[in-house]
């Protein structure tokens, strides 16, 4: 076994300096990359004051906020300064106009008991006293003397204010007691009146009875079948507004489709003039590429703001915003696809003496059309999501409806409903787009294989 001398090692190093004498930045780039990332993250922490933001955030509100997406509450109020104690419910209560829930009990001795979580969490009261029961403890409250006063030990789930005593009972609700009123908040899982609102004749009936009425029951509204009446009551549900929500969702889908389609139609011919290997003018190519850069550098949201000023709020502004953005995006991707084609088919058609239009038709389009369609489908899928965002600035669709529901800060179940519908639509269109792109990819692969066999 022979050994390598020192002179031979130096000779090898001289012949291959790129391996043995690499610059310092190439030898230490992993360390530099890690150090740069750490420095950048430290800068971001300082710039956005993240430690202070995290420290001052009200994380205790998060469970309540999330619970409002999947639940609803009822808030009976009892006035103690009236001749007779009677429960009063907010206007448009989920219980209807004349509620009589079984968890509000008038006892034989004239007191009231409200069961917030059965007997385990409840409040019993009359005009002079109240007792809140929770976590195995009963807290007595005296309501005489112009002030509500706890006569025993105050547990940690009860807060005493100057004019009010508040008992936080967890997810199920809370109790607020003053000298002249008792207010209860009772929370339920689910979405109240999702199918029929309180105006519907089907409201409050068991599903078995509703189905029986629809199938064979007497007409609840003369001249209208119960099936048509049930469909109308569902579609025009005043609380959930299914008809309006679904119409706005359809607007979002149409906005995304129309804007993407029109953007593709305009970008298609412009891309041929922008592609370096096809356009006869280098100046025209550069002008169009800078035009594409401008159109896509202005974000879709900014275009939406412009067009809502021009056309007013509505889906026309949203479609125009997507259209302008897609001219830039699709124009750029189309022209890049054209610049990366195989020139052999085009040269073959050109050698036959065909004119320029026929050269593009038979020498270029068969290769790039599957790519164009695949890119357009991806943008359509992306714009379905983007159309929701631009709707929030007045461009119509489900985004505007979503923003209106969020502004009230009290209708989070409706917000969650619209978010789920949007996710469902995006999921469906994502799968449709992926399926069509896979089919087109196989078509392109088969085309290239046939071209290779012929060549």
C-alpha positions in Angstrom: 0.0 0.0 0.0 1.6 3.2 -1.2 1.6 6.4 0.8 1.1 10.0 -0.4 4.0 12.3 0.2 3.7 15.9 1.4 4.6 17.2 -2.1 1.8 15.2 -3.7 -0.7 16.5 -1.1 0.4 20.1 -1.9 0.1 19.4 -5.6 -3.5 18.1 -5.1 -4.4 21.1 -3.1 -3.0 23.4 -5.8 -5.0 21.6 -8.5 -8.2 21.8 -6.5 -8.2 25.0 -4.5 -12.1 25.2 -4.5 -12.1 22.1 -2.2 -9.0 22.6 0.0 -8.8 26.4 0.2 -12.4 27.5 0.3 -13.2 31.1 1.3 -14.0 31.8 4.9 -17.7 32.6 4.1 -18.2 29.2 2.5 -16.6 27.3 5.4 -18.5 29.1 8.1 -21.8 29.8 6.3 -23.9 27.4 8.5 -22.6 29.2 11.7 -23.2 32.6 10.1 -26.7 31.6 9.1 -27.6 30.4 12.6 -26.1 33.5 14.2 -28.0 35.8 11.7 -31.2 34.0 12.5 -30.7 34.4 16.2 -29.9 38.1 15.9 -32.9 38.7 13.7 -35.2 36.9 16.1 -33.8 39.0 19.0 -34.4 42.1 17.0 -38.0 41.1 16.2 -38.6 40.5 20.0 -37.3 44.0 20.7 -39.0 45.7 17.8 -42.5 44.3 18.5 -42.0 44.4 22.3 -43.2 40.8 22.4 -42.3 40.1 26.1 -44.4 43.1 27.2 -47.2 42.2 24.9 -47.3 38.6 26.2 -47.1 39.8 29.8 -49.9 42.3 29.4 -52.2 40.1 27.4 -55.5 39.0 29.0 -55.1 35.2 28.5 -57.8 34.6 31.0 -60.3 35.9 28.4 -59.4 33.2 25.9 -61.5 30.4 27.2 -64.6 32.6 27.4 -63.9 33.9 23.9 -63.6 30.4 22.5 -66.7 29.2 24.3 -68.7 31.9 22.7 -68.0 30.3 19.3 -69.7 27.0 20.3 -72.3 28.0 22.9 -75.0 30.6 23.7 -76.3 32.1 26.9 -79.6 33.1 28.3 -79.9 36.0 30.7 -83.0 36.2 32.9 -83.2 39.2 35.1 -85.3 39.5 38.2 -86.3 42.9 39.6 -86.6 42.9 43.4 -88.0 46.4 43.7 -91.3 45.5 41.9 -94.5 44.5 43.7 -94.0 40.9 42.3 -90.8 39.2 41.3 -91.0 38.1 37.7 -88.2 37.0 35.3 -87.5 39.3 32.4 -85.6 38.1 29.4 -83.7 40.2 26.8 -85.4 41.1 23.6 -85.1 38.4 20.9 -84.4 35.8 23.5 -83.5 32.4 22.1 -86.5 31.1 24.2 -89.0 33.0 22.2 -91.6 35.6 23.3 -93.1 33.8 26.4 -90.3 31.7 27.9 -90.9 29.4 30.7 -87.7 27.3 31.1 -87.7 24.5 33.6 -84.5 25.7 35.2 -86.3 28.8 36.6 -88.4 27.6 39.5 -90.9 29.5 41.6 -90.9 27.8 45.0 -94.1 27.4 47.2 -92.7 29.9 49.7 -92.5 32.7 47.1 -88.8 32.5 46.5 -87.2 31.8 43.1 -84.5 29.3 42.3 -82.5 29.4 39.1 -80.5 26.3 38.4 -77.4 27.2 36.5 -75.9 23.7 36.5 -78.6 21.7 38.2 -78.7 21.9 42.0 -74.9 21.9 42.1 -74.7 25.5 40.9 -77.8 27.6 41.6 -79.1 30.8 43.2 -82.2 31.1 45.4 -83.6 34.5 46.4 -86.5 36.7 47.4 -86.6 40.5 48.1 -84.6 40.3 51.3 -82.0 37.6 50.9 -80.2 35.4 48.4 -78.1 32.3 48.5 -75.6 31.2 45.8 -74.6 27.6 45.8 -71.5 26.3 43.9 -68.5 24.0 44.5 -70.2 22.5 47.5 -70.5 25.9 49.3 -73.5 28.1 49.9 -72.9 31.8 50.1 -75.8 33.7 52.0 -76.4 37.3 51.0 -78.5 39.9 52.8 -80.4 42.4 50.6 -81.7 44.8 53.3 -80.2 48.1 54.4 -79.8 49.4 50.9 -76.8 47.2 50.1 -76.1 43.5 49.3 -73.9 42.0 52.0 -72.4 38.5 52.3 -72.8 37.4 55.9 -70.2 34.6 55.8 -66.8 33.8 54.3 -66.3 35.1 50.8 -64.9 32.3 48.5 -62.5 33.0 45.7 -65.1 32.6 43.0 -67.2 35.5 44.4 -66.2 39.1 43.9 -67.7 41.8 46.1 -68.0 45.3 44.7 -69.5 48.4 46.3 -72.9 47.9 44.7 -72.8 44.4 43.3 -71.8 40.8 44.2 -70.6 38.7 41.3 -70.3 34.9 41.4 -68.3 33.4 38.5 -69.4 29.8 38.1 -67.1 28.8 35.2 -68.3 27.9 31.8 -71.9 27.3 32.8 -72.5 31.0 33.8 -72.5 33.6 36.5 -74.8 35.4 39.0 -74.9 39.1 39.7 -76.7 40.3 42.8 -77.6 43.9 43.8 -80.0 45.2 46.3 -82.7 45.6 43.7 -82.1 42.9 41.2 -80.6 39.4 40.4 -79.2 38.8 37.0 -78.2 35.3 35.8 -76.2 34.2 32.8 -76.7 30.5 31.9 -74.6 29.1 29.1 -75.5 26.1 26.9 -73.4 24.2 24.4 -74.5 24.4 20.8 -76.1 27.0 18.5 -79.5 28.2 19.6 -82.3 28.2 17.0 -80.0 27.2 14.2 -82.7 25.6 12.1 -85.8 27.5 13.0 -86.0 30.9 14.8 -88.7 31.9 17.4 -91.1 33.2 14.7 -91.4 29.8 13.0 -94.3 27.5 13.8 -91.8 24.7 14.0 -89.9 26.5 16.8 -89.5 24.5 20.0 -90.9 21.3 18.5 -88.9 18.0 18.7 -87.4 17.0 15.4 -89.6 13.9 15.3 -92.7 16.1 15.4 -91.2 18.5 12.8 -90.6 15.6 10.4 -94.1 14.2 11.0 -95.6 17.6 10.3 -93.6 18.0 7.1 -94.4 14.5 5.9 -98.1 14.1 6.8 -99.2 16.9 9.1 -102.0 19.5 8.4 -100.9 22.7 6.7 -99.6 25.2 9.2 -99.9 28.0 6.7 -102.9 27.7 4.4 -101.9 27.4 0.7 -98.3 26.5 1.5 -97.0 22.9 2.1 -95.3 22.3 5.3 -92.1 21.3 3.4 -92.1 24.7 1.6 -92.8 26.5 4.9 -90.0 24.7 6.7 -87.5 25.5 3.9 -88.6 29.2 3.9 -88.3 29.4 7.7 -84.8 27.9 7.5 -83.7 30.1 4.6 -85.1 33.3 6.3 -84.0 32.5 9.8 -83.7 35.9 11.4 -81.0 34.9 13.9 -78.7 32.9 11.6 -79.6 34.5 8.2 -78.8 31.4 6.3 -80.1 32.9 3.0 -78.0 36.0 3.2 -74.9 34.1 4.4 -75.1 31.5 1.6 -75.8 34.3 -1.0 -72.8 36.2 0.2 -70.7 32.9 0.1 -71.8 32.4 -3.5 -70.8 36.0 -4.3 -67.3 35.2 -2.9 -67.0 32.1 -5.2 -68.2 34.1 -8.2 -65.8 37.0 -7.4 -62.9 34.6 -7.3 -63.9 32.8 -10.5 -64.7 35.9 -12.5 -61.6 37.8 -11.4 -59.3 34.9 -12.1 -60.9 34.1 -15.5 -60.8 37.7 -16.7 -57.2 38.1 -15.4 -56.2 34.9 -17.3 -57.9 36.1 -20.5 -56.0 39.4 -20.5 -52.7 37.9 -19.3 -52.7 35.2 -21.9 -51.9 37.3 -25.0 -49.7 39.8 -23.1 -47.5 36.9 -21.9 -46.5 36.0 -25.5 -45.3 39.6 -26.0 -43.5 39.6 -22.7 -41.6 36.3 -23.2 -38.1 37.0 -24.4 -37.9 34.0 -26.7 -41.1 34.9 -28.5 -41.6 38.7 -28.7 -39.8 40.4 -31.5 -39.1 43.5 -29.3 -36.9 43.4 -26.3 -38.2 46.8 -25.2 -41.8 45.6 -25.4 -40.9 42.5 -23.3 -39.3 44.7 -20.6 -42.3 47.1 -20.5 -44.8 44.3 -20.1 -42.8 42.6 -17.4 -42.6 45.8 -15.4 -46.3 46.3 -16.0 -46.9 42.8 -14.5 -44.6 43.7 -11.6 -46.7 46.8 -10.9 -50.0 45.0 -11.1 -49.1 42.3 -8.7 -47.0 44.5 -6.3 -50.2 46.4 -5.4 -51.8 44.0 -3.1 -55.3 42.7 -3.8 -56.5 44.4 -0.6 -55.3 47.8 -1.8 -57.0 47.3 -5.2 -60.2 46.4 -3.3 -60.0 49.7 -1.4 -59.6 51.6 -4.7 -62.5 49.9 -6.4 -64.9 50.2 -3.5 -64.3 54.0 -3.8 -65.0 53.8 -7.5 -67.9 51.3 -7.7 -69.1 51.4 -4.1 -69.2 48.4 -1.7 -70.2 45.1 -3.5 -68.9 42.1 -5.4 -68.1 44.2 -8.5 -65.3 45.9 -6.6 -64.0 42.6 -5.4 -64.0 41.0 -8.9 -62.1 44.1 -10.2 -59.5 43.8 -7.5 -58.9 40.1 -8.2 -58.9 40.9 -12.0 -56.2 43.5 -11.7 -54.0 41.4 -9.3 -54.3 38.4 -11.6 -53.2 40.3 -14.7 -49.9 40.8 -13.0 -49.6 37.3 -11.3 -50.7 35.2 -14.3 -48.9 37.4 -16.8 -45.7 36.8 -15.0 -46.1 33.0 -14.5 -47.4 32.6 -18.1 -44.4 34.5 -19.6 -42.0 32.5 -17.5 -43.6 29.3 -18.7 -43.2 30.4 -22.3 -39.5 31.3 -21.7 -38.8 27.8 -20.5 -40.4 25.8 -23.3 -38.5 23.4 -25.5 -37.8 25.2 -28.8 -37.6 22.1 -30.9 -41.4 21.8 -31.7 -41.6 25.5 -32.5 -38.6 25.2 -34.8 -40.1 22.2 -36.5 -43.3 24.0 -37.3 -41.4 27.1 -38.4 -39.3 25.0 -40.8 -42.5 24.1 -42.7 -43.0 27.7 -43.6 -46.0 28.3 -41.3 -46.8 31.9 -40.3 -46.2 33.2 -36.8 -49.7 32.5 -35.5 -49.6 28.9 -36.7 -46.1 28.5 -35.1 -47.5 29.6 -31.7 -50.6 27.5 -32.2 -48.9 24.2 -33.0 -45.4 24.7 -31.8 -46.0 26.4 -28.4 -49.5 26.1 -27.1 -49.6 22.2 -26.8 -46.6 22.5 -24.5 -47.7 25.4 -22.3 -51.6 25.2 -22.1 -51.5 22.4 -19.4 -49.1 24.6 -17.4 -51.2 27.7 -17.9 -54.4 25.9 -16.8 -52.6 24.4 -13.8 -51.3 27.9 -12.7 -54.7 29.4 -13.3 -56.4 26.7 -11.2 -54.0 27.4 -8.3 -54.7 31.1 -8.5 -58.5 30.4 -8.5 -58.1 28.3 -5.4 -56.0 31.0 -3.8 -58.4 33.8 -4.8 -61.3 32.0 -3.2 -59.5 32.6 0.1 -58.4 36.1 -0.8 -61.9 37.1 -1.8 -63.0 36.5 1.8 -60.3 39.0 3.0 -61.1 41.8 0.6 -64.8 41.5 1.4 -64.0 42.8 4.9 -63.1 46.2 3.3 -66.4 46.5 1.5 -65.7 44.4 -1.6 -68.8 42.2 -1.0 -69.1 38.5 -0.4 -68.9 36.5 2.8 -66.0 38.7 4.1 -68.2 41.7 4.4 -70.8 39.7 6.3 -68.1 38.2 8.5 -66.8 41.7 9.3 -70.3 43.0 10.2 -70.8 40.1 12.6 -67.4 40.6 14.2 -68.0 44.3 14.8 -70.8 43.7 17.2 -68.3 41.7 19.5 -71.3 39.6 20.7 -72.2 37.4 17.8 -69.2 35.0 17.8 -71.3 31.9 17.1 -72.4 33.4 13.8 -68.8 34.3 13.1 -67.8 30.7 13.7 -70.6 29.5 11.4 -69.3 31.7 8.5 -65.7 30.7 9.2 -66.7 27.0 9.0 -68.6 27.6 5.7 -65.5 29.4 4.3 -63.2 26.6 5.3 -65.5 24.1 3.8 -65.6 26.0 0.4 -61.8 26.4 0.4 -61.4 22.7 1.2 -63.7 21.7 -1.6 -62.1 24.0 -4.2 -58.6 23.0 -3.0 -59.4 19.4 -3.7 -61.0 20.1 -7.0 -58.0 22.2 -8.0 -55.5 19.6 -6.9 -57.4 16.9 -8.8 -57.5 18.9 -12.0 -53.8 19.9 -11.7 -52.8 16.2 -11.2 -54.8 15.3 -14.3 -53.1 18.1 -16.3 -49.7 17.1 -14.9 -50.2 13.6 -16.3 -51.4 15.1 -19.6 -48.2 17.2 -19.8 -46.1 14.2 -18.9 -47.7 12.1 -21.6 -47.3 14.9 -24.2 -43.6 15.2 -23.4 -43.2 11.4 -23.6 -44.8 11.4 -27.0 -42.6 14.3 -28.2 -39.5 12.5 -27.0 -40.6 9.3 -28.8 -41.2 11.2 -32.1 -37.9 13.2 -31.7 
